[in-house]
């Protein structure tokens, strides 16, 4: 098996292991690019009639937020627009973003909506969402005969003007965009780009986080208006991708470790089943970026605090003696650590394949001339 195949297999296994540590919540996440493409290329199965239902109709059919539907519609337009001329009636996100600010304002005023720049700047932050602002403040001014496409345009124009006129604080839709961009890169298995986008998302979200928002569900629902599991899963996905990105870009890894620490500091009310994998991921990132002493301190502290959880034992053992290592002393230390975990015994040994890991390390040690029987009792 080639090195690339070995790395891919180990990565898939680690991902599976970490997925098992997540809370048993509904697996709802923002649609990644692969899912959106699947929906876009099979739009007829949704029975979406873009020229009649617009973005609002797509959101209702797909049961997703309006902005996510608008983003999906971009893909649908690219996939089907050429063969469906009536699709051009739809105001997609890309079409709205391509307009100059003066054109956006002029088209809004054609709908009877007077755009007051200063009022927009002053009032939008308390709404959080540009779509909500548009629906509560602008749409009541539109003529009764305004169709779904006019309503779509008003909502998307508000998103775009918010982005241009007052990027700080960002709207919910701008935050959604950063979430989805991270998903796009993750779906392409580009851990570096995904980590960069997710750090950018956190940088924008963090100033909005109040001290009382100590769970991901509370923060996600209040600041993003999303399903309770979205931010919960985002943090786990970010943390896991960061462990791979750090091996390719040490500077990015150090930034990711800072963000991992901030996430753990913010969401103190999350259960250990969510927090402990993030702590181990952060230690791994620190280790591979040169902060080995601090990484080992963190993992030893986790072993002391949670002696019956296998995660920290396994993480430290893998860092000492990664797959293919021929360092006899390091392999011996790793075997002794996993033997300690087995002797406790840890409660999740099967989840972490502890027995198989010990067997593999023994074989690894024998291959480089060590005494596997002796090492297991160290």
N, C-alpha and C positions, 0 to 999 in steps of 0.2 A: 504494500500500500504506500502511495506517495506521501510526502510530507503534507501536501495540501489536503489530501483525503483524510489523513490522520487528524489534522487541525480541524477540519470540518466536522468530523465525527465527534471529537472532544467538545467542540462548541455546541453541537446539537444536544449532546448529553447534558452538558452544564445548563443549557437553557431549559431542558426538561426538568432537571433537578430544581432549578429556581422556580419554575412555574408551580411545582408541587408545594412550595412554601407560601404561595399567595393565599389570601383568605378566599373562602368559597363564596365569592360574590359573582353576580352576573357578568360574563366576559364582554361587556359592552365597552368599545373603545372608539375613538374617532376613526372613520374609514380611512385606511391607508390607500396608497395609489393603486395597489394591485386590486383591491376590492372595488374602488371607484371605476377602474378600467373594466372590471367584469360587469358592473352595473351599466356602464356606458355602452359597452358593446352588445348588451342584451336588453337595451332600453324597451323594446317592444314587449318583453315579458312583464314589465311594470305597468304596461298599458298607459304609459304617459303620453299625453298629447300636448307637446310643448306649445304649439300655436294657440291652444285653447286654455291649458291649465297653468302655463308659466312655471316659474320657480316655486311659487307657493304650492302648486299642485304636485311637483316633484317631491318637495319636502314632506307633504302629507302622505304620498304613496310610499316613499322610502322610510318614513317615520324617523327623520333626522332633522336637526335644526336648519333654519332657513339658509344661513350662510354656508353650511356644509353642502346643502342642496345646490346652491349657486356655484360652488366650486365643482361639484359633480357635473353640473350642466355644461361647464367648460369642456369637459371630456366628451359629453354626449354631442355637443355641437361639432367638435372636431371629427367625431366618428360618423355622424349622420347628417350634418348640416348640408353637405354638398348634394346629397340625394333627396333632401327634404327642404325645398325652398321656403316653406311656411315657417321653418324653424327660425328664420331670420327675424321674426317678430319678437323673439325672446331677447330680453336684456340679460345677457350672461355677465358674470363678474368681469371677465376679460374685456368684454365690449365696453362696459362702464369705465373700467380702469384706463382704457385707451383715450378717453375724452379729456380735453383740457378742462381746467377748473371753470373757466368762463363758460364753456359749453355745458357743463354739468349744471351750473347755476341757471343759465338761460333756459334749459329744458325744464328744470323745476319750476321756474317762473311761468313758463307756458302752461303748466298744470295749475296755476293759481297759487303757488307756494312762494311766498316772499322769503328769500334767504337772508337772514340777518347774521353776518359773520360774528359780531361781538356776542350776540345772544347764544349762538351755537357754541362758541368757546366757553361762555360762562355756565351754560346749563347742562351740556352733555355729560360731564363727569358724574353727576348724581344719577344718571340713567344707567351708566355702565355699558349698556348695549346700544350701538348705533341703530340697529334694527328697531329696538324698542323706542328710541327717540323718534325715529321716522314715523312709526305707527301711531304714537301718542301725540306728537306735536305737528308733524307735517301732513300726514294723510287726511286728517279731518278737514284740512283746507282745500284738498283736491276736489274737483267736481264730482258729483254723484255718479256720473257716467264713466269715470275713470276705470279702465279695465285692469285685469290682473297684471298685464305687462307694465302699465303705468305704476301700479303699486310695487311691483318688483323693482322698477327703476328707482323709485323714491327711496326704498330701503337700501339698495346697493349704492346709490349716490351718497346717502348718509354715511355708509361705511367708508367710502373713498374720501369724502371730505374730512371725516374725522382723522383718517390716516394722514392727510395732507396738512390740515390746519392745526391739529393738536395731537401729535403723536404720543405725548405724555400727559396724563396717563393713557395707556392704550385702551381701545374699546374691547369688549368681549370678542368681537369678530377678529380684531387684529391678533389677539391672543390665540384664538382658534386657528388662525392662519399659521402661526408659529408652531402650534401643536401638529398641525397637518403636514407642514414642511418636514418636521422631524420624522413623522411617520413615513413620508415619501422616501426619505433617504434610508430609513431602517428597512423598508420593504425592498430596497435595492441592495441591501447588505453593505451599505457604506457607513460603517460605524463612526468614522471620523466626522463626516458631514452631519450624521444624525446627532452626534454628541454636541457638535458646535451649535446646531439649531436648537437643541434642547436647553443648552446653557443660555442661549439668547432668550428663549421663552421664560426661563426661570428669572433671568435678570429683569425682565419686564413685569413678571408676576410678583416678585418678592416685595417691592415697595407697597403693594396693595394689601399684603397679608397683615392682618391685625393680630395682636398677641392671642386673642381668644380663639382664633382659628387653628385649633390644635389637631384636627384630623383632615385628611385629604378630602373626605366627602364634604365636610363643612366648607372648606375653601373652594372646592370645585363648584358646589351648588351656588354659593353666594357670589363668587367673583367671575365664574365662567358660565354659569347657568347650564351645566352639563350633568350627565348621569353621575351618580355618586362614585362609580368605579373608575372614571376616566383618569383623574389625577392620581388615584391610588396605583393604577397600572402604569401610568406615565412614569412615575418615579422609579418603579421597579425596572421598567424598560430602559430608562435613561441610565440607571446605575449599572445594569448589566452590560449595555453597549459601551459604557465608559471603561470597563475592564479590558475590552478589546482595543478601543481607541488609544488607550494609554500606552499600549505596546508599540504603537506606530507613531505617536506624537506625545512626547513627554510633557511638553509645555501645556498641551491641551489636557493631558491627564491630571496635571496639578490643578488646573482650573476646575476640572470635573470633581476632584476630591474636595475642593472648597465648597462647591455646590452640594455635594453629597452631605457634607457636614451641616450646611445650612438647612437642608431638607430635614435631616434628623433633629436638628434643634427646633425647627418650627413645629413639626408634627409629632409632638411628644406623647399624644394620647393614642397613637396607633398601637396596635397589638405587637407583641414581640415577634409574631410570625411574619410580620411585614418589616419591622425594624432590623431584626438580626441579619437577614440577607444583605440589607443595604450597608450595615456596619462592616460586614465581611467584604463586600464589594469595595468599599472605600479603603479598607486595609490593603486589599489586593492592588488597587490603583496606586496607593502610596508606595507599596513595595516595588512595583515595576518601574516607578519613576524615581527611585533612588532613596526613598524615605523608609528604609528597611527597619530601622530601630523603632520608629513610631508605629509602623505597620504591625510588627511583632508585639509591641506593647498593647495595641488595641485588641489583637486577637487573643492574647493571653488573658487580658481583662475579661473578654467575652467568655472564654473557657471557665474562668473562675466564677463569673456571675451566672452563667448558664451551663453548668457542667454536664447536663443531660441532653444538650442540643449538639448535634454533630457538626453543624456548619463551620464553626470556627476551627475545630480540630482539622477538618478536611481541607479548609482553605489554607491554613498554615502549613500543613503537610505538603500540599501541592506546590506552594511557593518555595518551600525548602528543596523539594525533589520533584520538579516537573517531569512530565512524560519524556522518556529518553535520557534523563540525567544519568551520568556515570559517576557522580560524586558519592562514593561509598559512605562517607560520614553523614552527608545530608540525607541519603536514603535511610540510613540507620536511625537518625533522629526522627524522620517522618514515620517510620514503622513503629517506633516506640510511642510516638504521640497517638497514632491510631489504635495501637494496642491499649493505651490508657483509656481512650474513648470507648473501646469495646468492653473493657473491664468495668466501666462505671455501673451499668452499661448506659449508653445514650439511648434515648427513647425513639429516635428516628434513624437508627442504624440501617434499616432496610431502605428507607427513602434515599439515603446517601450511598447505598451499595458498599457499606463499610467492609464487609467480609471480602468482597471482590477487590476492593482497593488494597486491602492488606495482602491478599494473595498476589496481586500484580506487583506490589512493591517488593515482596519476597523474591519473585522471579527477576525483577529488575536488579536486586542486590546480588542474587546468584550469578547473573549475567556479567557482573563486573568483579566477581571473585570474592564476594562477601559471604558471611555466615548468616543466612536468613533465620535459622532457628534461634541463634543467640540474640539477634537484634530484636526479635519480637518480644523478648522479655525484658528489654532494657528499661 
